[in-house]
Amino acid sequence: MDSFSSPSSSGSPASSEQLMEQIKAQLAQAFAQEFLETVGNKCFAKCVTKPGTSLSGSESSCISRCVDRYMEATGIVSRALFSPQR
Amino acid sequence: MENSAEMQRFIEQEQQKAMMSEMIGKLTSVCWDKCITGTPGNKFSSGETTCLTNCAQRFLDMSMIIAKRFEMQ
């Protein structure tokens, strides 16, 4: 990647914007990793109750549905936080 | 000078966003455990959707109570 080999000119607008973009990208990646780990834990617990020598078809489709539902649940919780009802 | 003020604001914004993301993540995890008791289906039942929404909002209510209680000490 070019940005790693170019000399840093601290104080110039271009490099601090690049830095901000890098930080945002890293934060997004860290969040995505944490999310995937959580989803993996939840769905393994729900769908793979008796681990066999490979994932069965029903286990695989359960996992697929589980991931979709978990993403949906994240959306529902997000919206609930931003539109409180009394 | 211009740069560090902008950087400061950027950092504050990202901190806020990170805190929100973390809150949503934890809340989803807790409410999933409370509300999705069976095997995941092709869609949520209306009971499950309601439970998730209630769970998140009741958690907020609880947080307010705890914060107020803590303030009075």
Backbone of each chain as nested JSON, in Angstrom:
{
  "chains": [
    {"id": "A", "residues": [
      {"number": 1, "name": "MET", "atoms": {"N": [0.836, -1.188, 0.0], "CA": [0.0, 0.0, 0.0], "C": [0.872, 1.239, 0.0]}},
      {"number": 2, "name": "ASP", "atoms": {"N": [0.565, 2.165, -0.863], "CA": [1.406, 3.349, -1.016], "C": [1.494, 4.188, 0.245]}},
      {"number": 3, "name": "SER", "atoms": {"N": [0.394, 4.295, 0.985], "CA": [0.402, 5.211, 2.123], "C": [1.432, 4.809, 3.17]}},
      {"number": 4, "name": "PHE", "atoms": {"N": [1.829, 3.53, 3.173], "CA": [2.806, 3.126, 4.175], "C": [4.218, 3.524, 3.787]}},
      {"number": 5, "name": "SER", "atoms": {"N": [4.486, 3.639, 2.487], "CA": [5.862, 3.927, 2.089], "C": [6.11, 5.415, 1.895]}},
      {"number": 6, "name": "SER", "atoms": {"N": [5.061, 6.221, 1.776], "CA": [5.306, 7.652, 1.556], "C": [5.732, 8.299, 2.856]}},
      {"number": 7, "name": "PRO", "atoms": {"N": [6.606, 9.318, 2.771], "CA": [7.108, 9.955, 4.001], "C": [5.978, 10.698, 4.712]}},
      {"number": 8, "name": "SER", "atoms": {"N": [5.948, 10.618, 6.013], "CA": [4.883, 11.297, 6.749], "C": [5.216, 12.77, 6.886]}},
      {"number": 9, "name": "SER", "atoms": {"N": [4.292, 13.631, 6.461], "CA": [4.492, 15.061, 6.657], "C": [3.452, 15.508, 7.666]}},
      {"number": 10, "name": "SER", "atoms": {"N": [3.78, 15.372, 8.935], "CA": [2.791, 15.65, 9.991], "C": [2.392, 17.114, 9.945]}},
      {"number": 11, "name": "GLY", "atoms": {"N": [1.101, 17.34, 10.044], "CA": [0.594, 18.706, 10.023], "C": [-0.098, 19.011, 8.711]}},
      {"number": 12, "name": "SER", "atoms": {"N": [0.216, 18.297, 7.635], "CA": [-0.448, 18.586, 6.36], "C": [-1.836, 17.955, 6.366]}},
      {"number": 13, "name": "PRO", "atoms": {"N": [-2.815, 18.625, 5.812], "CA": [-4.206, 18.147, 5.838], "C": [-4.344, 16.756, 5.235]}},
      {"number": 14, "name": "ALA", "atoms": {"N": [-3.628, 16.481, 4.158], "CA": [-3.78, 15.202, 3.471], "C": [-3.477, 14.049, 4.42]}},
      {"number": 15, "name": "SER", "atoms": {"N": [-2.406, 14.11, 5.179], "CA": [-2.025, 12.969, 5.995], "C": [-2.943, 12.793, 7.201]}},
      {"number": 16, "name": "SER", "atoms": {"N": [-3.49, 13.879, 7.768], "CA": [-4.364, 13.661, 8.918], "C": [-5.701, 13.104, 8.463]}},
      {"number": 17, "name": "GLU", "atoms": {"N": [-6.096, 13.454, 7.23], "CA": [-7.334, 12.87, 6.705], "C": [-7.137, 11.381, 6.443]}},
      {"number": 18, "name": "GLN", "atoms": {"N": [-5.967, 11.065, 5.914], "CA": [-5.638, 9.659, 5.684], "C": [-5.654, 8.894, 7.0]}},
      {"number": 19, "name": "LEU", "atoms": {"N": [-5.07, 9.527, 8.02], "CA": [-5.035, 8.895, 9.338], "C": [-6.441, 8.623, 9.833]}},
      {"number": 20, "name": "MET", "atoms": {"N": [-7.316, 9.612, 9.696], "CA": [-8.689, 9.446, 10.156], "C": [-9.379, 8.31, 9.405]}},
      {"number": 21, "name": "GLU", "atoms": {"N": [-9.118, 8.246, 8.095], "CA": [-9.724, 7.164, 7.315], "C": [-9.21, 5.81, 7.772]}},
      {"number": 22, "name": "GLN", "atoms": {"N": [-7.9, 5.746, 8.048], "CA": [-7.312, 4.495, 8.52], "C": [-7.927, 4.085, 9.852]}},
      {"number": 23, "name": "ILE", "atoms": {"N": [-8.058, 5.069, 10.751], "CA": [-8.625, 4.771, 12.071], "C": [-10.056, 4.269, 11.918]}},
      {"number": 24, "name": "LYS", "atoms": {"N": [-10.834, 4.946, 11.08], "CA": [-12.227, 4.515, 10.881], "C": [-12.286, 3.098, 10.331]}},
      {"number": 25, "name": "ALA", "atoms": {"N": [-11.392, 2.799, 9.386], "CA": [-11.376, 1.459, 8.79], "C": [-11.02, 0.409, 9.839]}},
      {"number": 26, "name": "GLN", "atoms": {"N": [-10.041, 0.734, 10.679], "CA": [-9.635, -0.222, 11.711], "C": [-10.74, -0.448, 12.732]}},
      {"number": 27, "name": "LEU", "atoms": {"N": [-11.42, 0.636, 13.119], "CA": [-12.525, 0.503, 14.07], "C": [-13.637, -0.357, 13.482]}},
      {"number": 28, "name": "ALA", "atoms": {"N": [-13.936, -0.12, 12.191], "CA": [-14.986, -0.9, 11.536], "C": [-14.62, -2.374, 11.509]}},
      {"number": 29, "name": "GLN", "atoms": {"N": [-13.358, -2.642, 11.234], "CA": [-12.908, -4.026, 11.176], "C": [-12.973, -4.685, 12.554]}},
      {"number": 30, "name": "ALA", "atoms": {"N": [-12.54, -3.949, 13.584], "CA": [-12.58, -4.486, 14.943], "C": [-14.013, -4.794, 15.348]}},
      {"number": 31, "name": "PHE", "atoms": {"N": [-14.938, -3.899, 15.03], "CA": [-16.335, -4.12, 15.362], "C": [-16.881, -5.338, 14.622]}},
      {"number": 32, "name": "ALA", "atoms": {"N": [-16.54, -5.451, 13.325], "CA": [-17.008, -6.582, 12.526], "C": [-16.503, -7.897, 13.106]}},
      {"number": 33, "name": "GLN", "atoms": {"N": [-15.245, -7.919, 13.52], "CA": [-14.675, -9.138, 14.096], "C": [-15.393, -9.532, 15.372]}},
      {"number": 34, "name": "GLU", "atoms": {"N": [-15.644, -8.537, 16.224], "CA": [-16.335, -8.819, 17.475], "C": [-17.746, -9.339, 17.204]}},
      {"number": 35, "name": "PHE", "atoms": {"N": [-18.409, -8.72, 16.228], "CA": [-19.76, -9.138, 15.865], "C": [-19.768, -10.586, 15.385]}},
      {"number": 36, "name": "LEU", "atoms": {"N": [-18.837, -10.914, 14.503], "CA": [-18.768, -12.278, 13.969], "C": [-18.524, -13.292, 15.077]}},
      {"number": 37, "name": "GLU", "atoms": {"N": [-17.685, -12.899, 16.039], "CA": [-17.393, -13.814, 17.144], "C": [-18.653, -14.083, 17.96]}},
      {"number": 38, "name": "THR", "atoms": {"N": [-19.402, -13.017, 18.225], "CA": [-20.645, -13.163, 18.986], "C": [-21.637, -14.037, 18.236]}},
      {"number": 39, "name": "VAL", "atoms": {"N": [-21.838, -13.755, 16.959], "CA": [-22.769, -14.539, 16.149], "C": [-22.351, -16.004, 16.136]}},
      {"number": 40, "name": "GLY", "atoms": {"N": [-21.055, -16.239, 15.971], "CA": [-20.555, -17.612, 15.959], "C": [-20.882, -18.34, 17.248]}},
      {"number": 41, "name": "ASN", "atoms": {"N": [-20.647, -17.686, 18.374], "CA": [-20.933, -18.307, 19.66], "C": [-22.41, -18.636, 19.815]}},
      {"number": 42, "name": "LYS", "atoms": {"N": [-23.261, -17.642, 19.507], "CA": [-24.704, -17.838, 19.665], "C": [-25.203, -18.986, 18.793]}},
      {"number": 43, "name": "CYS", "atoms": {"N": [-24.779, -18.962, 17.533], "CA": [-25.346, -19.912, 16.576], "C": [-24.765, -21.311, 16.753]}},
      {"number": 44, "name": "PHE", "atoms": {"N": [-23.554, -21.399, 17.213], "CA": [-23.012, -22.718, 17.517], "C": [-23.803, -23.333, 18.666]}},
      {"number": 45, "name": "ALA", "atoms": {"N": [-24.076, -22.505, 19.676], "CA": [-24.837, -22.992, 20.818], "C": [-26.229, -23.455, 20.405]}},
      {"number": 46, "name": "LYS", "atoms": {"N": [-26.879, -22.694, 19.509], "CA": [-28.251, -23.017, 19.115], "C": [-28.325, -24.201, 18.163]}},
      {"number": 47, "name": "CYS", "atoms": {"N": [-27.38, -24.298, 17.27], "CA": [-27.54, -25.183, 16.116], "C": [-26.703, -26.47, 16.162]}},
      {"number": 48, "name": "VAL", "atoms": {"N": [-25.594, -26.42, 16.872], "CA": [-24.734, -27.606, 16.886], "C": [-24.745, -28.181, 18.292]}},
      {"number": 49, "name": "THR", "atoms": {"N": [-25.809, -28.907, 18.591], "CA": [-25.955, -29.39, 19.959], "C": [-25.161, -30.677, 20.199]}},
      {"number": 50, "name": "LYS", "atoms": {"N": [-24.992, -31.472, 19.129], "CA": [-24.199, -32.701, 19.283], "C": [-23.206, -32.774, 18.131]}},
      {"number": 51, "name": "PRO", "atoms": {"N": [-22.012, -32.19, 18.308], "CA": [-21.055, -32.135, 17.199], "C": [-20.718, -33.52, 16.674]}},
      {"number": 52, "name": "GLY", "atoms": {"N": [-20.869, -33.68, 15.347], "CA": [-20.556, -34.958, 14.716], "C": [-19.246, -34.856, 13.963]}},
      {"number": 53, "name": "THR", "atoms": {"N": [-19.057, -35.721, 13.009], "CA": [-17.806, -35.698, 12.252], "C": [-17.831, -34.662, 11.135]}},
      {"number": 54, "name": "SER", "atoms": {"N": [-19.019, -34.084, 10.859], "CA": [-19.13, -32.938, 9.949], "C": [-20.454, -32.246, 10.243]}},
      {"number": 55, "name": "LEU", "atoms": {"N": [-20.615, -31.042, 9.712], "CA": [-21.878, -30.332, 9.912], "C": [-22.956, -30.934, 9.014]}},
      {"number": 56, "name": "SER", "atoms": {"N": [-24.066, -31.308, 9.617], "CA": [-25.153, -31.868, 8.825], "C": [-25.848, -30.755, 8.043]}},
      {"number": 57, "name": "GLY", "atoms": {"N": [-26.699, -31.156, 7.08], "CA": [-27.458, -30.187, 6.296], "C": [-28.357, -29.351, 7.172]}},
      {"number": 58, "name": "SER", "atoms": {"N": [-29.001, -29.998, 8.157], "CA": [-29.905, -29.222, 9.011], "C": [-29.121, -28.277, 9.913]}},
      {"number": 59, "name": "GLU", "atoms": {"N": [-27.944, -28.699, 10.355], "CA": [-27.105, -27.803, 11.157], "C": [-26.686, -26.594, 10.323]}},
      {"number": 60, "name": "SER", "atoms": {"N": [-26.3, -26.847, 9.071], "CA": [-25.875, -25.753, 8.199], "C": [-26.998, -24.771, 7.937]}},
      {"number": 61, "name": "SER", "atoms": {"N": [-28.192, -25.29, 7.659], "CA": [-29.284, -24.343, 7.375], "C": [-29.728, -23.633, 8.64]}},
      {"number": 62, "name": "CYS", "atoms": {"N": [-29.619, -24.322, 9.79], "CA": [-29.916, -23.659, 11.061], "C": [-28.966, -22.49, 11.273]}},
      {"number": 63, "name": "ILE", "atoms": {"N": [-27.672, -22.732, 11.024], "CA": [-26.676, -21.679, 11.196], "C": [-26.977, -20.502, 10.282]}},
      {"number": 64, "name": "SER", "atoms": {"N": [-27.33, -20.806, 9.04], "CA": [-27.635, -19.743, 8.085], "C": [-28.821, -18.905, 8.552]}},
      {"number": 65, "name": "ARG", "atoms": {"N": [-29.874, -19.573, 9.009], "CA": [-31.038, -18.839, 9.521], "C": [-30.657, -18.05, 10.766]}},
      {"number": 66, "name": "CYS", "atoms": {"N": [-29.854, -18.668, 11.604], "CA": [-29.455, -18.033, 12.859], "C": [-28.707, -16.728, 12.604]}},
      {"number": 67, "name": "VAL", "atoms": {"N": [-27.78, -16.755, 11.657], "CA": [-27.029, -15.543, 11.334], "C": [-27.972, -14.444, 10.845]}},
      {"number": 68, "name": "ASP", "atoms": {"N": [-28.899, -14.813, 9.949], "CA": [-29.886, -13.833, 9.469], "C": [-30.702, -13.266, 10.625]}},
      {"number": 69, "name": "ARG", "atoms": {"N": [-31.159, -14.152, 11.51], "CA": [-31.991, -13.692, 12.639], "C": [-31.201, -12.796, 13.575]}},
      {"number": 70, "name": "TYR", "atoms": {"N": [-29.932, -13.144, 13.789], "CA": [-29.141, -12.343, 14.712], "C": [-28.923, -10.94, 14.161]}},
      {"number": 71, "name": "MET", "atoms": {"N": [-28.706, -10.859, 12.839], "CA": [-28.563, -9.538, 12.221], "C": [-29.86, -8.762, 12.341]}},
      {"number": 72, "name": "GLU", "atoms": {"N": [-30.968, -9.47, 12.14], "CA": [-32.271, -8.835, 12.281], "C": [-32.466, -8.356, 13.724]}},
      {"number": 73, "name": "ALA", "atoms": {"N": [-32.067, -9.186, 14.675], "CA": [-32.203, -8.817, 16.084], "C": [-31.39, -7.569, 16.4]}},
      {"number": 74, "name": "THR", "atoms": {"N": [-30.206, -7.472, 15.823], "CA": [-29.375, -6.28, 16.024], "C": [-30.113, -5.041, 15.541]}},
      {"number": 75, "name": "GLY", "atoms": {"N": [-30.773, -5.148, 14.391], "CA": [-31.54, -4.024, 13.859], "C": [-32.706, -3.654, 14.765]}},
      {"number": 76, "name": "ILE", "atoms": {"N": [-33.411, -4.665, 15.247], "CA": [-34.558, -4.417, 16.129], "C": [-34.114, -3.716, 17.405]}},
      {"number": 77, "name": "VAL", "atoms": {"N": [-33.021, -4.2, 17.991], "CA": [-32.511, -3.587, 19.223], "C": [-32.056, -2.147, 18.958]}},
      {"number": 78, "name": "SER", "atoms": {"N": [-31.348, -1.928, 17.855], "CA": [-30.909, -0.569, 17.507], "C": [-32.086, 0.368, 17.405]}},
      {"number": 79, "name": "ARG", "atoms": {"N": [-33.125, -0.048, 16.684], "CA": [-34.291, 0.822, 16.498], "C": [-35.003, 1.044, 17.821]}},
      {"number": 80, "name": "ALA", "atoms": {"N": [-35.058, 0.014, 18.666], "CA": [-35.731, 0.166, 19.966], "C": [-35.013, 1.211, 20.807]}},
      {"number": 81, "name": "LEU", "atoms": {"N": [-33.703, 1.273, 20.711], "CA": [-32.943, 2.24, 21.496], "C": [-33.191, 3.663, 21.023]}},
      {"number": 82, "name": "PHE", "atoms": {"N": [-33.452, 3.837, 19.728], "CA": [-33.586, 5.196, 19.199], "C": [-35.014, 5.683, 19.081]}},
      {"number": 83, "name": "SER", "atoms": {"N": [-35.979, 4.815, 19.354], "CA": [-37.354, 5.287, 19.353], "C": [-38.055, 4.751, 20.58]}},
      {"number": 84, "name": "PRO", "atoms": {"N": [-37.719, 5.304, 21.736], "CA": [-38.316, 4.789, 22.971], "C": [-39.794, 5.09, 23.019]}},
      {"number": 85, "name": "GLN", "atoms": {"N": [-40.577, 4.136, 23.512], "CA": [-42.01, 4.318, 23.646], "C": [-42.39, 4.358, 25.105]}},
      {"number": 86, "name": "ARG", "atoms": {"N": [-43.457, 5.035, 25.391], "CA": [-43.9, 5.093, 26.8], "C": [-45.251, 4.426, 26.938]}}
    ]},
    {"id": "B", "residues": [
      {"number": 1, "name": "MET", "atoms": {"N": [-2.666, 23.932, 14.646], "CA": [-3.746, 24.161, 15.639], "C": [-5.068, 23.658, 15.064]}},
      {"number": 2, "name": "GLU", "atoms": {"N": [-5.314, 24.051, 13.817], "CA": [-6.532, 23.653, 13.115], "C": [-6.676, 22.141, 13.135]}},
      {"number": 3, "name": "ASN", "atoms": {"N": [-5.54, 21.494, 12.852], "CA": [-5.524, 20.046, 12.751], "C": [-5.908, 19.362, 14.044]}},
      {"number": 4, "name": "SER", "atoms": {"N": [-5.351, 19.825, 15.161], "CA": [-5.556, 19.076, 16.393], "C": [-6.986, 19.271, 16.918]}},
      {"number": 5, "name": "ALA", "atoms": {"N": [-7.608, 20.41, 16.612], "CA": [-9.007, 20.591, 17.019], "C": [-9.899, 19.633, 16.235]}},
      {"number": 6, "name": "GLU", "atoms": {"N": [-9.596, 19.526, 14.936], "CA": [-10.37, 18.623, 14.086], "C": [-10.163, 17.175, 14.528]}},
      {"number": 7, "name": "MET", "atoms": {"N": [-8.922, 16.871, 14.839], "CA": [-8.578, 15.522, 15.292], "C": [-9.314, 15.208, 16.595]}},
      {"number": 8, "name": "GLN", "atoms": {"N": [-9.335, 16.193, 17.477], "CA": [-10.015, 16.049, 18.766], "C": [-11.479, 15.71, 18.561]}},
      {"number": 9, "name": "ARG", "atoms": {"N": [-12.112, 16.479, 17.673], "CA": [-13.528, 16.265, 17.396], "C": [-13.763, 14.888, 16.787]}},
      {"number": 10, "name": "PHE", "atoms": {"N": [-12.849, 14.53, 15.883], "CA": [-12.935, 13.224, 15.232], "C": [-12.874, 12.113, 16.27]}},
      {"number": 11, "name": "ILE", "atoms": {"N": [-11.897, 12.229, 17.18], "CA": [-11.719, 11.206, 18.208], "C": [-12.972, 11.105, 19.078]}},
      {"number": 12, "name": "GLU", "atoms": {"N": [-13.529, 12.263, 19.455], "CA": [-14.738, 12.25, 20.284], "C": [-15.899, 11.572, 19.563]}},
      {"number": 13, "name": "GLN", "atoms": {"N": [-16.039, 11.904, 18.283], "CA": [-17.109, 11.289, 17.49], "C": [-16.956, 9.78, 17.409]}},
      {"number": 14, "name": "GLU", "atoms": {"N": [-15.718, 9.349, 17.143], "CA": [-15.48, 7.915, 17.005], "C": [-15.686, 7.201, 18.331]}},
      {"number": 15, "name": "GLN", "atoms": {"N": [-15.333, 7.871, 19.425], "CA": [-15.57, 7.287, 20.746], "C": [-17.054, 7.089, 20.988]}},
      {"number": 16, "name": "GLN", "atoms": {"N": [-17.84, 8.107, 20.637], "CA": [-19.295, 8.004, 20.774], "C": [-19.831, 6.843, 19.962]}},
      {"number": 17, "name": "LYS", "atoms": {"N": [-19.392, 6.771, 18.704], "CA": [-19.87, 5.708, 17.826], "C": [-19.483, 4.348, 18.385]}},
      {"number": 18, "name": "ALA", "atoms": {"N": [-18.254, 4.241, 18.901], "CA": [-17.796, 2.965, 19.443], "C": [-18.609, 2.571, 20.668]}},
      {"number": 19, "name": "MET", "atoms": {"N": [-18.936, 3.559, 21.504], "CA": [-19.739, 3.269, 22.694], "C": [-21.127, 2.794, 22.312]}},
      {"number": 20, "name": "MET", "atoms": {"N": [-21.723, 3.44, 21.316], "CA": [-23.036, 3.035, 20.834], "C": [-22.983, 1.611, 20.28]}},
      {"number": 21, "name": "SER", "atoms": {"N": [-21.987, 1.337, 19.444], "CA": [-21.845, 0.006, 18.855], "C": [-21.714, -1.052, 19.933]}},
      {"number": 22, "name": "GLU", "atoms": {"N": [-20.925, -0.734, 20.946], "CA": [-20.727, -1.703, 22.015], "C": [-22.017, -1.941, 22.784]}},
      {"number": 23, "name": "MET", "atoms": {"N": [-22.75, -0.866, 23.049], "CA": [-24.022, -0.975, 23.763], "C": [-24.999, -1.834, 22.979]}},
      {"number": 24, "name": "ILE", "atoms": {"N": [-25.106, -1.563, 21.672], "CA": [-26.021, -2.333, 20.832], "C": [-25.593, -3.8, 20.806]}},
      {"number": 25, "name": "GLY", "atoms": {"N": [-24.293, -4.028, 20.707], "CA": [-23.794, -5.395, 20.681], "C": [-24.14, -6.158, 21.946]}},
      {"number": 26, "name": "LYS", "atoms": {"N": [-23.877, -5.541, 23.108], "CA": [-24.151, -6.204, 24.38], "C": [-25.638, -6.432, 24.569]}},
      {"number": 27, "name": "LEU", "atoms": {"N": [-26.421, -5.403, 24.238], "CA": [-27.863, -5.492, 24.412], "C": [-28.461, -6.576, 23.526]}},
      {"number": 28, "name": "THR", "atoms": {"N": [-27.993, -6.642, 22.279], "CA": [-28.495, -7.67, 21.366], "C": [-28.174, -9.056, 21.923]}},
      {"number": 29, "name": "SER", "atoms": {"N": [-26.965, -9.199, 22.446], "CA": [-26.567, -10.49, 22.993], "C": [-27.459, -10.893, 24.168]}},
      {"number": 30, "name": "VAL", "atoms": {"N": [-27.659, -9.973, 25.104], "CA": [-28.484, -10.247, 26.284], "C": [-29.93, -10.535, 25.875]}},
      {"number": 31, "name": "CYS", "atoms": {"N": [-30.477, -9.707, 24.998], "CA": [-31.885, -9.845, 24.627], "C": [-32.114, -11.069, 23.739]}},
      {"number": 32, "name": "TRP", "atoms": {"N": [-31.137, -11.416, 22.935], "CA": [-31.231, -12.661, 22.165], "C": [-31.393, -13.848, 23.112]}},
      {"number": 33, "name": "ASP", "atoms": {"N": [-30.551, -13.888, 24.135], "CA": [-30.617, -14.994, 25.091], "C": [-31.961, -15.035, 25.807]}},
      {"number": 34, "name": "LYS", "atoms": {"N": [-32.49, -13.856, 26.118], "CA": [-33.771, -13.812, 26.836], "C": [-34.952, -14.172, 25.95]}},
      {"number": 35, "name": "CYS", "atoms": {"N": [-34.896, -13.75, 24.701], "CA": [-36.099, -13.781, 23.859], "C": [-36.127, -14.892, 22.808]}},
      {"number": 36, "name": "ILE", "atoms": {"N": [-34.985, -15.294, 22.322], "CA": [-34.978, -16.306, 21.264], "C": [-34.62, -17.634, 21.898]}},
      {"number": 37, "name": "THR", "atoms": {"N": [-35.651, -18.305, 22.396], "CA": [-35.405, -19.488, 23.192], "C": [-35.324, -20.768, 22.352]}},
      {"number": 38, "name": "GLY", "atoms": {"N": [-35.988, -20.77, 21.19], "CA": [-35.989, -21.985, 20.377], "C": [-34.954, -21.935, 19.264]}},
      {"number": 39, "name": "THR", "atoms": {"N": [-35.12, -22.834, 18.307], "CA": [-34.229, -22.866, 17.149], "C": [-34.609, -21.732, 16.205]}},
      {"number": 40, "name": "PRO", "atoms": {"N": [-33.629, -21.007, 15.69], "CA": [-33.941, -19.881, 14.794], "C": [-34.714, -20.335, 13.558]}},
      {"number": 41, "name": "GLY", "atoms": {"N": [-35.791, -19.59, 13.227], "CA": [-36.61, -19.925, 12.068], "C": [-36.308, -19.008, 10.902]}},
      {"number": 42, "name": "ASN", "atoms": {"N": [-37.213, -19.007, 9.899], "CA": [-37.011, -18.162, 8.73], "C": [-37.382, -16.718, 8.991]}},
      {"number": 43, "name": "LYS", "atoms": {"N": [-38.145, -16.51, 10.025], "CA": [-38.386, -15.149, 10.482], "C": [-38.757, -15.195, 11.957]}},
      {"number": 44, "name": "PHE", "atoms": {"N": [-38.715, -14.036, 12.604], "CA": [-39.116, -13.958, 13.995], "C": [-40.623, -14.004, 14.109]}},
      {"number": 45, "name": "SER", "atoms": {"N": [-41.104, -14.613, 15.179], "CA": [-42.529, -14.492, 15.48], "C": [-42.754, -13.076, 16.013]}},
      {"number": 46, "name": "SER", "atoms": {"N": [-44.016, -12.649, 16.029], "CA": [-44.274, -11.294, 16.531], "C": [-43.948, -11.231, 18.021]}},
      {"number": 47, "name": "GLY", "atoms": {"N": [-44.118, -12.349, 18.725], "CA": [-43.753, -12.398, 20.136], "C": [-42.27, -12.158, 20.337]}},
      {"number": 48, "name": "GLU", "atoms": {"N": [-41.462, -12.759, 19.479], "CA": [-40.021, -12.595, 19.59], "C": [-39.613, -11.152, 19.295]}},
      {"number": 49, "name": "THR", "atoms": {"N": [-40.204, -10.575, 18.257], "CA": [-39.892, -9.183, 17.909], "C": [-40.259, -8.249, 19.052]}},
      {"number": 50, "name": "THR", "atoms": {"N": [-41.467, -8.46, 19.591], "CA": [-41.915, -7.637, 20.71], "C": [-40.977, -7.792, 21.894]}},
      {"number": 51, "name": "CYS", "atoms": {"N": [-40.601, -9.044, 22.171], "CA": [-39.707, -9.299, 23.304], "C": [-38.386, -8.562, 23.137]}},
      {"number": 52, "name": "LEU", "atoms": {"N": [-37.818, -8.616, 21.938], "CA": [-36.539, -7.94, 21.701], "C": [-36.66, -6.432, 21.929]}},
      {"number": 53, "name": "THR", "atoms": {"N": [-37.735, -5.849, 21.39], "CA": [-37.945, -4.408, 21.556], "C": [-38.138, -4.057, 23.025]}},
      {"number": 54, "name": "ASN", "atoms": {"N": [-39.008, -4.817, 23.685], "CA": [-39.243, -4.574, 25.113], "C": [-37.959, -4.698, 25.92]}},
      {"number": 55, "name": "CYS", "atoms": {"N": [-37.223, -5.751, 25.617], "CA": [-35.986, -6.017, 26.343], "C": [-35.051, -4.812, 26.277]}},
      {"number": 56, "name": "ALA", "atoms": {"N": [-34.83, -4.302, 25.078], "CA": [-33.917, -3.17, 24.913], "C": [-34.416, -1.951, 25.687]}},
      {"number": 57, "name": "GLN", "atoms": {"N": [-35.709, -1.671, 25.58], "CA": [-36.254, -0.476, 26.229], "C": [-36.288, -0.616, 27.744]}},
      {"number": 58, "name": "ARG", "atoms": {"N": [-36.612, -1.795, 28.234], "CA": [-36.609, -2.019, 29.685], "C": [-35.2, -1.937, 30.238]}},
      {"number": 59, "name": "PHE", "atoms": {"N": [-34.241, -2.361, 29.448], "CA": [-32.854, -2.255, 29.877], "C": [-32.471, -0.791, 30.045]}},
      {"number": 60, "name": "LEU", "atoms": {"N": [-32.928, 0.041, 29.108], "CA": [-32.687, 1.483, 29.21], "C": [-33.336, 2.043, 30.475]}},
      {"number": 61, "name": "ASP", "atoms": {"N": [-34.597, 1.669, 30.701], "CA": [-35.298, 2.116, 31.915], "C": [-34.49, 1.758, 33.15]}},
      {"number": 62, "name": "MET", "atoms": {"N": [-34.019, 0.513, 33.178], "CA": [-33.249, 0.05, 34.32], "C": [-31.976, 0.883, 34.484]}},
      {"number": 63, "name": "SER", "atoms": {"N": [-31.32, 1.176, 33.383], "CA": [-30.086, 1.957, 33.446], "C": [-30.33, 3.328, 34.056]}},
      {"number": 64, "name": "MET", "atoms": {"N": [-31.485, 3.929, 33.726], "CA": [-31.824, 5.236, 34.305], "C": [-32.002, 5.126, 35.806]}},
      {"number": 65, "name": "ILE", "atoms": {"N": [-32.712, 4.081, 36.228], "CA": [-32.95, 3.88, 37.665], "C": [-31.619, 3.727, 38.39]}},
      {"number": 66, "name": "ILE", "atoms": {"N": [-30.758, 2.904, 37.824], "CA": [-29.466, 2.66, 38.456], "C": [-28.651, 3.943, 38.511]}},
      {"number": 67, "name": "ALA", "atoms": {"N": [-28.669, 4.707, 37.43], "CA": [-27.907, 5.957, 37.392], "C": [-28.411, 6.923, 38.462]}},
      {"number": 68, "name": "LYS", "atoms": {"N": [-29.738, 7.035, 38.576], "CA": [-30.303, 7.942, 39.582], "C": [-29.94, 7.476, 40.989]}},
      {"number": 69, "name": "ARG", "atoms": {"N": [-30.045, 6.199, 41.191], "CA": [-29.733, 5.625, 42.498], "C": [-28.292, 5.904, 42.875]}},
      {"number": 70, "name": "PHE", "atoms": {"N": [-27.448, 5.752, 41.877], "CA": [-26.021, 5.951, 42.089], "C": [-25.727, 7.408, 42.407]}},
      {"number": 71, "name": "GLU", "atoms": {"N": [-26.475, 8.317, 41.773], "CA": [-26.302, 9.753, 41.982], "C": [-26.574, 10.148, 43.422]}},
      {"number": 72, "name": "MET", "atoms": {"N": [-27.556, 9.488, 44.02], "CA": [-28.009, 9.904, 45.342], "C": [-27.043, 9.494, 46.446]}},
      {"number": 73, "name": "GLN", "atoms": {"N": [-26.161, 8.57, 46.14], "CA": [-25.232, 8.084, 47.179], "C": [-24.226, 9.156, 47.566]}}
    ]}
  ]
}
